[in-house]
Amino acid sequence: MSTSTGADGNKLGRTSIDKVFEGDLVGTSQGEMLSAITSTQGSAGYVAIERVAGTLDGREGSFVLQHSGTMHAGAQQLSITVVPGSGAGALTGLSGTFRLRIEGGTHHYELEYLLP
């Protein structure tokens, strides 16, 4: 992760993403995340793009996820969607949304999707 802090106290960061998925989606992902942590406690934002490769519901291929998240006074708002037209291989035509749930510091993902 690389960061820089401006005179205003806002921190900008860049982080590489590497994940391993298990369950209905078995595979890996790689991506890049840009973040802003403001000088206001509990407020931040991030965007990310990650390429996922693996097997979903028995179909092998890849697709791209787009993340957009904000936090204001500790309240979070997050959107993670499959980039339209990014599905390849047996995942061509994939559409959907990705949901994140954090329990005990562990990230759990749920992918709601449609395949043609």
VMD Tcl script that builds the backbone (N, CA, C; Angstrom):
set m [mol new atoms 348]
animate dup $m
set s [atomselect $m all]
$s set {name element resname resid chain x y z} {
  {N N MET 1 A 0.844 -1.175 0.000}
  {CA C MET 1 A 0.000 0.000 0.000}
  {C C MET 1 A 0.886 1.233 0.000}
  {N N SER 2 A 0.519 2.192 -0.821}
  {CA C SER 2 A 1.216 3.473 -0.808}
  {C C SER 2 A 0.214 4.554 -0.411}
  {N N THR 3 A 0.671 5.518 0.394}
  {CA C THR 3 A -0.209 6.583 0.861}
  {C C THR 3 A 0.495 7.926 0.770}
  {N N SER 4 A -0.321 8.959 0.714}
  {CA C SER 4 A 0.183 10.324 0.800}
  {C C SER 4 A -0.842 11.143 1.570}
  {N N THR 5 A -0.348 12.092 2.363}
  {CA C THR 5 A -1.221 12.940 3.162}
  {C C THR 5 A -1.052 14.380 2.713}
  {N N GLY 6 A -2.188 15.027 2.415}
  {CA C GLY 6 A -2.166 16.415 1.979}
  {C C GLY 6 A -2.127 17.369 3.164}
  {N N ALA 7 A -1.899 18.637 2.882}
  {CA C ALA 7 A -1.874 19.669 3.915}
  {C C ALA 7 A -3.222 19.744 4.646}
  {N N ASP 8 A -4.301 19.282 3.977}
  {CA C ASP 8 A -5.634 19.297 4.580}
  {C C ASP 8 A -5.871 18.116 5.532}
  {N N GLY 9 A -4.891 17.205 5.620}
  {CA C GLY 9 A -5.023 16.044 6.491}
  {C C GLY 9 A -5.681 14.842 5.852}
  {N N ASN 10 A -6.150 14.982 4.621}
  {CA C ASN 10 A -6.762 13.861 3.906}
  {C C ASN 10 A -5.668 12.946 3.357}
  {N N LYS 11 A -5.861 11.633 3.553}
  {CA C LYS 11 A -4.882 10.647 3.097}
  {C C LYS 11 A -5.416 9.936 1.869}
  {N N LEU 12 A -4.595 9.836 0.841}
  {CA C LEU 12 A -4.925 9.073 -0.357}
  {C C LEU 12 A -4.079 7.812 -0.359}
  {N N GLY 13 A -4.691 6.688 -0.716}
  {CA C GLY 13 A -3.955 5.432 -0.724}
  {C C GLY 13 A -4.226 4.614 -1.963}
  {N N ARG 14 A -3.275 3.742 -2.266}
  {CA C ARG 14 A -3.408 2.796 -3.377}
  {C C ARG 14 A -2.975 1.434 -2.858}
  {N N THR 15 A -3.827 0.421 -3.080}
  {CA C THR 15 A -3.576 -0.906 -2.553}
  {C C THR 15 A -3.872 -1.956 -3.617}
  {N N SER 16 A -3.019 -2.974 -3.700}
  {CA C SER 16 A -3.289 -4.118 -4.567}
  {C C SER 16 A -4.213 -5.076 -3.836}
  {N N ILE 17 A -5.129 -5.696 -4.591}
  {CA C ILE 17 A -6.093 -6.647 -4.039}
  {C C ILE 17 A -5.735 -8.038 -4.558}
  {N N ASP 18 A -5.632 -8.998 -3.669}
  {CA C ASP 18 A -5.441 -10.409 -4.015}
  {C C ASP 18 A -6.361 -11.213 -3.106}
  {N N LYS 19 A -7.317 -11.943 -3.681}
  {CA C LYS 19 A -8.280 -12.707 -2.887}
  {C C LYS 19 A -8.359 -14.143 -3.381}
  {N N VAL 20 A -8.816 -15.010 -2.493}
  {CA C VAL 20 A -9.126 -16.402 -2.823}
  {C C VAL 20 A -10.575 -16.631 -2.417}
  {N N PHE 21 A -11.370 -17.214 -3.318}
  {CA C PHE 21 A -12.790 -17.470 -3.053}
  {C C PHE 21 A -13.036 -18.964 -2.937}
  {N N GLU 22 A -13.923 -19.325 -1.993}
  {CA C GLU 22 A -14.357 -20.707 -1.811}
  {C C GLU 22 A -15.870 -20.716 -1.688}
  {N N GLY 23 A -16.498 -21.791 -2.105}
  {CA C GLY 23 A -17.955 -21.899 -2.064}
  {C C GLY 23 A -18.484 -22.109 -3.465}
  {N N ASP 24 A -19.620 -21.464 -3.795}
  {CA C ASP 24 A -20.167 -21.567 -5.152}
  {C C ASP 24 A -19.218 -20.951 -6.174}
  {N N LEU 25 A -18.449 -19.949 -5.735}
  {CA C LEU 25 A -17.407 -19.339 -6.569}
  {C C LEU 25 A -16.067 -19.816 -6.028}
  {N N VAL 26 A -15.337 -20.555 -6.842}
  {CA C VAL 26 A -14.012 -21.033 -6.463}
  {C C VAL 26 A -13.024 -20.385 -7.412}
  {N N GLY 27 A -12.108 -19.577 -6.868}
  {CA C GLY 27 A -11.155 -18.917 -7.735}
  {C C GLY 27 A -10.332 -17.878 -6.999}
  {N N THR 28 A -9.735 -17.000 -7.782}
  {CA C THR 28 A -8.883 -15.944 -7.245}
  {C C THR 28 A -9.215 -14.629 -7.925}
  {N N SER 29 A -8.759 -13.548 -7.303}
  {CA C SER 29 A -8.914 -12.245 -7.950}
  {C C SER 29 A -7.685 -11.400 -7.698}
  {N N GLN 30 A -7.481 -10.450 -8.601}
  {CA C GLN 30 A -6.434 -9.456 -8.469}
  {C C GLN 30 A -7.011 -8.133 -8.908}
  {N N GLY 31 A -6.617 -7.068 -8.223}
  {CA C GLY 31 A -7.137 -5.763 -8.590}
  {C C GLY 31 A -6.385 -4.636 -7.922}
  {N N GLU 32 A -6.937 -3.444 -8.081}
  {CA C GLU 32 A -6.352 -2.228 -7.518}
  {C C GLU 32 A -7.443 -1.414 -6.842}
  {N N MET 33 A -7.110 -0.844 -5.690}
  {CA C MET 33 A -8.046 -0.026 -4.929}
  {C C MET 33 A -7.417 1.339 -4.665}
  {N N LEU 34 A -8.216 2.389 -4.849}
  {CA C LEU 34 A -7.829 3.749 -4.485}
  {C C LEU 34 A -8.724 4.178 -3.332}
  {N N SER 35 A -8.135 4.796 -2.307}
  {CA C SER 35 A -8.926 5.183 -1.145}
  {C C SER 35 A -8.601 6.609 -0.712}
  {N N ALA 36 A -9.560 7.199 -0.012}
  {CA C ALA 36 A -9.378 8.513 0.599}
  {C C ALA 36 A -9.894 8.416 2.025}
  {N N ILE 37 A -9.017 8.681 2.976}
  {CA C ILE 37 A -9.403 8.738 4.378}
  {C C ILE 37 A -9.339 10.202 4.768}
  {N N THR 38 A -10.484 10.758 5.103}
  {CA C THR 38 A -10.543 12.198 5.352}
  {C C THR 38 A -10.053 12.539 6.753}
  {N N SER 39 A -9.845 13.821 6.963}
  {CA C SER 39 A -9.431 14.290 8.284}
  {C C SER 39 A -10.610 14.288 9.260}
  {N N THR 40 A -11.822 14.025 8.762}
  {CA C THR 40 A -13.017 13.908 9.610}
  {C C THR 40 A -13.143 12.466 10.077}
  {N N GLN 41 A -13.134 12.243 11.372}
  {CA C GLN 41 A -13.227 10.897 11.942}
  {C C GLN 41 A -14.446 10.152 11.381}
  {N N GLY 42 A -14.225 8.928 10.872}
  {CA C GLY 42 A -15.319 8.091 10.398}
  {C C GLY 42 A -15.795 8.378 8.993}
  {N N SER 43 A -15.049 9.180 8.233}
  {CA C SER 43 A -15.447 9.481 6.852}
  {C C SER 43 A -14.326 9.089 5.894}
  {N N ALA 44 A -14.707 8.368 4.832}
  {CA C ALA 44 A -13.723 7.870 3.864}
  {C C ALA 44 A -14.439 7.466 2.581}
  {N N GLY 45 A -13.661 7.131 1.563}
  {CA C GLY 45 A -14.216 6.633 0.312}
  {C C GLY 45 A -13.208 5.748 -0.392}
  {N N TYR 46 A -13.729 4.834 -1.239}
  {CA C TYR 46 A -12.822 4.020 -2.049}
  {C C TYR 46 A -13.500 3.580 -3.335}
  {N N VAL 47 A -12.679 3.310 -4.323}
  {CA C VAL 47 A -13.099 2.690 -5.573}
  {C C VAL 47 A -12.096 1.582 -5.867}
  {N N ALA 48 A -12.551 0.538 -6.552}
  {CA C ALA 48 A -11.648 -0.558 -6.904}
  {C C ALA 48 A -12.178 -1.286 -8.123}
  {N N ILE 49 A -11.244 -1.905 -8.818}
  {CA C ILE 49 A -11.550 -2.800 -9.936}
  {C C ILE 49 A -10.769 -4.081 -9.680}
  {N N GLU 50 A -11.464 -5.230 -9.772}
  {CA C GLU 50 A -10.753 -6.498 -9.608}
  {C C GLU 50 A -11.229 -7.520 -10.634}
  {N N ARG 51 A -10.274 -8.279 -11.164}
  {CA C ARG 51 A -10.562 -9.342 -12.124}
  {C C ARG 51 A -10.630 -10.661 -11.361}
  {N N VAL 52 A -11.750 -11.371 -11.516}
  {CA C VAL 52 A -11.978 -12.652 -10.843}
  {C C VAL 52 A -11.874 -13.755 -11.889}
  {N N ALA 53 A -11.111 -14.803 -11.574}
  {CA C ALA 53 A -10.987 -15.959 -12.471}
  {C C ALA 53 A -11.255 -17.216 -11.658}
  {N N GLY 54 A -12.095 -18.100 -12.211}
  {CA C GLY 54 A -12.381 -19.334 -11.488}
  {C C GLY 54 A -13.599 -20.033 -12.035}
  {N N THR 55 A -14.275 -20.763 -11.140}
  {CA C THR 55 A -15.440 -21.547 -11.500}
  {C C THR 55 A -16.632 -21.080 -10.671}
  {N N LEU 56 A -17.722 -20.749 -11.354}
  {CA C LEU 56 A -18.955 -20.313 -10.702}
  {C C LEU 56 A -20.069 -21.246 -11.157}
  {N N ASP 57 A -20.671 -21.932 -10.207}
  {CA C ASP 57 A -21.765 -22.843 -10.525}
  {C C ASP 57 A -21.365 -23.844 -11.614}
  {N N GLY 58 A -20.127 -24.334 -11.522}
  {CA C GLY 58 A -19.627 -25.331 -12.467}
  {C C GLY 58 A -19.147 -24.772 -13.796}
  {N N ARG 59 A -19.191 -23.449 -13.964}
  {CA C ARG 59 A -18.759 -22.819 -15.226}
  {C C ARG 59 A -17.444 -22.075 -14.999}
  {N N GLU 60 A -16.471 -22.363 -15.843}
  {CA C GLU 60 A -15.148 -21.756 -15.695}
  {C C GLU 60 A -15.020 -20.521 -16.581}
  {N N GLY 61 A -14.448 -19.471 -16.016}
  {CA C GLY 61 A -14.234 -18.247 -16.775}
  {C C GLY 61 A -13.734 -17.126 -15.881}
  {N N SER 62 A -14.004 -15.910 -16.312}
  {CA C SER 62 A -13.570 -14.746 -15.546}
  {C C SER 62 A -14.568 -13.610 -15.728}
  {N N PHE 63 A -14.447 -12.609 -14.840}
  {CA C PHE 63 A -15.276 -11.408 -14.927}
  {C C PHE 63 A -14.624 -10.326 -14.076}
  {N N VAL 64 A -15.126 -9.115 -14.199}
  {CA C VAL 64 A -14.557 -7.974 -13.482}
  {C C VAL 64 A -15.603 -7.403 -12.529}
  {N N LEU 65 A -15.155 -7.066 -11.314}
  {CA C LEU 65 A -16.002 -6.409 -10.322}
  {C C LEU 65 A -15.587 -4.948 -10.168}
  {N N GLN 66 A -16.569 -4.076 -10.037}
  {CA C GLN 66 A -16.332 -2.658 -9.788}
  {C C GLN 66 A -16.880 -2.317 -8.406}
  {N N HIS 67 A -16.040 -1.722 -7.553}
  {CA C HIS 67 A -16.403 -1.349 -6.188}
  {C C HIS 67 A -16.527 0.173 -6.079}
  {N N SER 68 A -17.470 0.629 -5.269}
  {CA C SER 68 A -17.593 2.040 -4.909}
  {C C SER 68 A -18.144 2.096 -3.492}
  {N N GLY 69 A -17.362 2.672 -2.581}
  {CA C GLY 69 A -17.796 2.709 -1.195}
  {C C GLY 69 A -17.515 4.040 -0.533}
  {N N THR 70 A -18.402 4.424 0.372}
  {CA C THR 70 A -18.194 5.619 1.178}
  {C C THR 70 A -18.553 5.312 2.627}
  {N N MET 71 A -17.991 6.115 3.513}
  {CA C MET 71 A -18.327 6.032 4.921}
  {C C MET 71 A -18.462 7.455 5.432}
  {N N HIS 72 A -19.575 7.734 6.123}
  {CA C HIS 72 A -19.817 9.058 6.698}
  {C C HIS 72 A -20.246 8.878 8.142}
  {N N ALA 73 A -19.464 9.435 9.058}
  {CA C ALA 73 A -19.732 9.299 10.492}
  {C C ALA 73 A -19.892 7.827 10.882}
  {N N GLY 74 A -19.111 6.964 10.239}
  {CA C GLY 74 A -19.129 5.538 10.543}
  {C C GLY 74 A -20.165 4.723 9.805}
  {N N ALA 75 A -21.141 5.380 9.150}
  {CA C ALA 75 A -22.163 4.664 8.376}
  {C C ALA 75 A -21.611 4.355 6.987}
  {N N GLN 76 A -21.670 3.086 6.604}
  {CA C GLN 76 A -21.089 2.660 5.339}
  {C C GLN 76 A -22.132 2.492 4.242}
  {N N GLN 77 A -21.706 2.806 3.026}
  {CA C GLN 77 A -22.513 2.567 1.831}
  {C C GLN 77 A -21.580 1.925 0.809}
  {N N LEU 78 A -21.953 0.747 0.292}
  {CA C LEU 78 A -21.068 0.001 -0.583}
  {C C LEU 78 A -21.838 -0.593 -1.752}
  {N N SER 79 A -21.259 -0.471 -2.934}
  {CA C SER 79 A -21.817 -1.071 -4.142}
  {C C SER 79 A -20.700 -1.836 -4.851}
  {N N ILE 80 A -20.916 -3.132 -5.097}
  {CA C ILE 80 A -19.969 -3.945 -5.864}
  {C C ILE 80 A -20.777 -4.644 -6.945}
  {N N THR 81 A -20.459 -4.368 -8.207}
  {CA C THR 81 A -21.225 -4.944 -9.312}
  {C C THR 81 A -20.309 -5.597 -10.341}
  {N N VAL 82 A -20.862 -6.575 -11.039}
  {CA C VAL 82 A -20.165 -7.182 -12.171}
  {C C VAL 82 A -20.194 -6.161 -13.309}
  {N N VAL 83 A -19.034 -5.841 -13.862}
  {CA C VAL 83 A -18.958 -4.895 -14.973}
  {C C VAL 83 A -19.648 -5.526 -16.184}
  {N N PRO 84 A -20.661 -4.853 -16.747}
  {CA C PRO 84 A -21.390 -5.410 -17.896}
  {C C PRO 84 A -20.433 -5.751 -19.045}
  {N N GLY 85 A -20.610 -6.935 -19.604}
  {CA C GLY 85 A -19.799 -7.368 -20.746}
  {C C GLY 85 A -18.438 -7.908 -20.365}
  {N N SER 86 A -18.122 -7.996 -19.060}
  {CA C SER 86 A -16.784 -8.444 -18.653}
  {C C SER 86 A -16.667 -9.959 -18.537}
  {N N GLY 87 A -17.775 -10.674 -18.526}
  {CA C GLY 87 A -17.730 -12.128 -18.410}
  {C C GLY 87 A -17.045 -12.764 -19.605}
  {N N ALA 88 A -16.188 -13.743 -19.334}
  {CA C ALA 88 A -15.460 -14.435 -20.411}
  {C C ALA 88 A -15.508 -15.937 -20.161}
  {N N GLY 89 A -15.197 -16.711 -21.202}
  {CA C GLY 89 A -15.255 -18.157 -21.090}
  {C C GLY 89 A -16.698 -18.588 -20.880}
  {N N ALA 90 A -16.917 -19.548 -19.990}
  {CA C ALA 90 A -18.268 -20.030 -19.721}
  {C C ALA 90 A -19.073 -19.045 -18.864}
  {N N LEU 91 A -18.466 -17.914 -18.487}
  {CA C LEU 91 A -19.168 -16.877 -17.721}
  {C C LEU 91 A -19.548 -15.678 -18.592}
  {N N THR 92 A -19.463 -15.848 -19.913}
  {CA C THR 92 A -19.886 -14.792 -20.837}
  {C C THR 92 A -21.360 -14.478 -20.593}
  {N N GLY 93 A -21.676 -13.206 -20.490}
  {CA C GLY 93 A -23.050 -12.775 -20.251}
  {C C GLY 93 A -23.420 -12.663 -18.775}
  {N N LEU 94 A -22.462 -12.937 -17.889}
  {CA C LEU 94 A -22.717 -12.853 -16.450}
  {C C LEU 94 A -23.093 -11.429 -16.051}
  {N N SER 95 A -24.084 -11.303 -15.174}
  {CA C SER 95 A -24.430 -10.020 -14.564}
  {C C SER 95 A -24.696 -10.281 -13.099}
  {N N GLY 96 A -24.545 -9.243 -12.279}
  {CA C GLY 96 A -24.857 -9.455 -10.875}
  {C C GLY 96 A -24.279 -8.416 -9.950}
  {N N THR 97 A -24.555 -8.631 -8.667}
  {CA C THR 97 A -24.051 -7.764 -7.607}
  {C C THR 97 A -23.389 -8.630 -6.540}
  {N N PHE 98 A -22.407 -8.049 -5.923}
  {CA C PHE 98 A -21.607 -8.703 -4.894}
  {C C PHE 98 A -21.909 -8.014 -3.577}
  {N N ARG 99 A -22.176 -8.784 -2.539}
  {CA C ARG 99 A -22.451 -8.194 -1.226}
  {C C ARG 99 A -21.380 -8.624 -0.240}
  {N N LEU 100 A -20.981 -7.697 0.604}
  {CA C LEU 100 A -19.960 -7.947 1.614}
  {C C LEU 100 A -20.598 -7.912 2.999}
  {N N ARG 101 A -20.271 -8.919 3.804}
  {CA C ARG 101 A -20.708 -8.974 5.199}
  {C C ARG 101 A -19.469 -9.279 6.032}
  {N N ILE 102 A -19.245 -8.493 7.089}
  {CA C ILE 102 A -18.078 -8.695 7.944}
  {C C ILE 102 A -18.560 -9.170 9.306}
  {N N GLU 103 A -18.070 -10.339 9.706}
  {CA C GLU 103 A -18.410 -10.921 11.011}
  {C C GLU 103 A -17.125 -11.312 11.721}
  {N N GLY 104 A -16.922 -10.741 12.900}
  {CA C GLY 104 A -15.728 -11.075 13.672}
  {C C GLY 104 A -14.441 -10.792 12.930}
  {N N GLY 105 A -14.433 -9.753 12.102}
  {CA C GLY 105 A -13.242 -9.399 11.345}
  {C C GLY 105 A -13.031 -10.216 10.082}
  {N N THR 106 A -13.922 -11.190 9.816}
  {CA C THR 106 A -13.806 -12.023 8.620}
  {C C THR 106 A -14.776 -11.523 7.551}
  {N N HIS 107 A -14.281 -11.420 6.308}
  {CA C HIS 107 A -15.106 -10.970 5.191}
  {C C HIS 107 A -15.832 -12.163 4.574}
  {N N HIS 108 A -17.148 -12.008 4.409}
  {CA C HIS 108 A -17.969 -13.013 3.735}
  {C C HIS 108 A -18.626 -12.328 2.536}
  {N N TYR 109 A -18.627 -13.014 1.401}
  {CA C TYR 109 A -19.189 -12.445 0.189}
  {C C TYR 109 A -20.374 -13.262 -0.283}
  {N N GLU 110 A -21.360 -12.584 -0.837}
  {CA C GLU 110 A -22.495 -13.228 -1.471}
  {C C GLU 110 A -22.643 -12.628 -2.865}
  {N N LEU 111 A -22.630 -13.491 -3.871}
  {CA C LEU 111 A -22.775 -13.048 -5.258}
  {C C LEU 111 A -24.159 -13.420 -5.738}
  {N N GLU 112 A -24.955 -12.405 -6.031}
  {CA C GLU 112 A -26.269 -12.612 -6.635}
  {C C GLU 112 A -26.075 -12.401 -8.129}
  {N N TYR 113 A -26.330 -13.420 -8.947}
  {CA C TYR 113 A -25.953 -13.336 -10.356}
  {C C TYR 113 A -26.980 -13.997 -11.267}
  {N N LEU 114 A -26.867 -13.636 -12.546}
  {CA C LEU 114 A -27.635 -14.265 -13.622}
  {C C LEU 114 A -26.652 -14.698 -14.699}
  {N N LEU 115 A -26.866 -15.884 -15.217}
  {CA C LEU 115 A -26.090 -16.393 -16.357}
  {C C LEU 115 A -27.076 -16.760 -17.450}
  {N N PRO 116 A -26.726 -16.455 -18.685}
  {CA C PRO 116 A -27.644 -16.805 -19.784}
  {C C PRO 116 A -27.751 -18.312 -19.980}
}
mol reanalyze $m
mol bondsrecalc $m
mol representation Tube
mol addrep $m
